[in-house]
Amino acid sequence: MAKTNFQYEKRQKELEKKKKAEEKARRKLEAKNNPKPADGEEGAEPEADESDADAADDATDVPTQPQ
């Protein structure tokens, strides 16, 4: 009867653990570099450019009327 090669099995388990750890680290780094919006929907709001910001500032300014 043939013996089981425990060293081979152990090495395969170690390689699988290492692969999972690397994948987890990669996902963690991606999440850190690309945070999701708070509501959980990815890309729900387009990024505002300067023209949109200026329009928003103009809308909030209330002109004072002369007395």
Secondary structure, 3 states (H helix, E strand, C coil): CCCCCHHHHHHHHHHHHHHHHHHHHHHHHHHHHCCCCCCCCCCCCCCCCHHHHHHHHHHHCCCCCCC
